Amino acid sequence: MTQDHHNINYYLKCLMGGAIACGSTHLLIVPLDVLKCKMQIDKNFSHGFKEGIIKITRAQQLSLGWVPTLYGYSIQGAGKFGFYEIFKDVYKLAVG
């Protein structure tokens, strides 16, 4: 069964779902990115993943970059998933 159009609640759910999906998954990867960057800058920073994460945690840099990553990717996810559904319906009505 198909719908001819969606309501505002559907679009809001898509926007929120996209924000949560993209924001949270990218947020979880930030410590790996911090470790990668530190290892690229200083070849002697660590000799492996575990040692590097321990060093970053002890330096209290584990959450470095979380806020801008969460905001940025949440906005991107909302746009990617939410606006896709909105524009899909708009274009479907325009074309017929």
PyMOL commands that set and color helices and strands:
alter all, ss='L'
color gray80, all
select helices_A, chain A and resi 8-41+49-58+66-95
alter helices_A, ss='H'
color red, helices_A
deselect
rebuild
show_as cartoon
